[in-house]
Amino acid sequence: MPTEAAVLDALSGVRDPELDEPITDLKFVADLRVAEDAVDVRLRLPTPFCAPNFAYLMVADAREAVLSVPGVQRAQVTLDDHHASSEINAGMADERNFSGTFPGETEGESLDELRAIFRRKSFVARQERLCRALLAEGYTPAQLARMRLEEVPASEAKEKYLNRRKEFGLDVSAGASLVVDPDGNEVPEDAVVEHLRFARITRISIEGNAGMCRGLLATRYGIPDPEEATP
Amino acid sequence: MYEKDGEKYFVVDGHVHYWDASPENQANIHGKQFIDCFYGYHTALSPEEYLWPEEKFQKYSEEDMMHDLFEVGYVDVAIILPTYLEDFYVNGFNTTEQNAVLKEKYPDRFVLNGRFDPRDGEPGLEKFEQLVDSYDLKGVKLYTAEWSGQSKGWSLKDEWAKRYLEKCQELGVKNIHVHKGPTITPLNRDAFDVADVDEAASEFPDLNFIVEHVGLPRLEDFCWIAVQEANVYGGLAVAMPFIYSRPRYFAQIIGELLYWLDEDRLIWASDYAIWHPKWLVEMFVDFQIPEDMQGEYGTLTPEMKRKILGLNAAHLYDLEVPSEIPQPAAVAAGEDEYPEAPY
């Protein structure tokens, strides 16, 4: 029989595509029950009006993640307290895709394009986080522009960046340039400062959004907000 | 007006509401969920002493509003924006007609804004013209994610949206406030995407586009278009309250906005009744970029704060600013027009 820990571990691989963080860290998993080969997961979101497309993606990804755990035969993932809960839950139960879940309200079949946009943003933000750390260590923007991946000291930020870069299908070999745009093009030395300056707002936007979502979830469900300031 | 440390500030609240979300007015579950969502913002980001009970938050009185904004909240003039949401609320959430009651009673206190919905087509165009005429409107609030029957939202790129913007231009409705919300169709797109504002702003250079909430949660996309379009402004509602609970994050937002747009295109706002203007004014005037971030972002001066708190909005709406309020340096020297604005 699959363990709760194994299921949670699988769920920790599911990220909010917009916030680029695991749904388990975000406390979106409200309840988890394992009975024999069947798993029941309940998800919750910060507001009833969180975007239905991202909500759908997380529910679908969570279901797939749970089913990937050895020994799990049936997985039910339910979205609680959302304006599109009934559509999404019914869509899941009937194994309908996104356009089948919201008939007439989508264009094309899938959410791939939306997912790609947010992978791009997360790629940019992760690269900025890594470069920011390197600049703080004393590297200059010109050095970053010439830096190869093998020359970047090991760190968690580097690992996260490389994971995303790899998922993105970009070159992660030792000799590849550190600073590239989301299409894989090298950024010339004189453009690196501007490139990182813009990347910074993307990172700030994602982090701020995540903070807002944490605060709203904490308020909504009466759980502690880890980022609550003590004014 | 607000005064602190010898500096005087004319305060224009760029975004206030007078809504009715009481259970009697909720048309369905979405009406309840919508106000619950607002109440979440209110409780998550307000100081404790400013928290309202849910019942008051659903429906507050005219006296509450006048007291909070003008008696204790330092606001000189408030721009009152409608949000119809007629699919969620029996009489609408707050319509232009409802807001007009306040405007008629306190003509010097409010700037009344209207709205249009391009899905209303040709008949809507005529009605919009009547609305503008009867209330002498200078601005509209557009809520592109608003539901209407089967539709879960619209885009400024829509042909009919452009017809309405042409009408705005023709009628002198020059300030277009745009709010992005979470359920725009087609649902496989990013509902918060502000790219349609870019296209509209290029096509209508004589109109001012005030992107509410500075595009949050898509600050980067907003900055990107604002850099390119001189007639795009940032409304600070929703960004402001971070000043209390996450001041370092607020410093980053304001620092980035000042870097990409400068202080002439930012409009301070409370989003009343979600947040109370009193603490937002006090904290903003006291605010400074934390020392360790000043290398990246510089500092905020009283002149910058004066523009953001009121002069920029006063300029957009041709409001009279008391002579005791210092004008921006360039204007005071008679060298230049008020910076940046196309009007």
Interface residues (C-beta under 8 A of the other chain):
Chain A: E18 P46 T47 P48 F49 C50 A51 P52 N53 H83 F98 S99 F102 G104 E105 T106 E107 G108 S110 L111 E113 L114 I117 F118 K121 R197 F198 R200 I201 T202 I204 S205 E207 G208 N209 G211 M212 G215 L216 A218 T219 R220 D225 E227 E228 A229 P231
Chain B: I29 H30 Q33 F34 D36 C37 G40 Y41 T43 A44 L45 P47 Q150 K152 G181 P182 T183 T185 P186 L187 N188 R189 D190 A191 F192 L216 P217 R218 L219 E220 C223 W224 F242 Y244 S245 R246 P247 Y249 Q252 I253 E256 Y259 W260
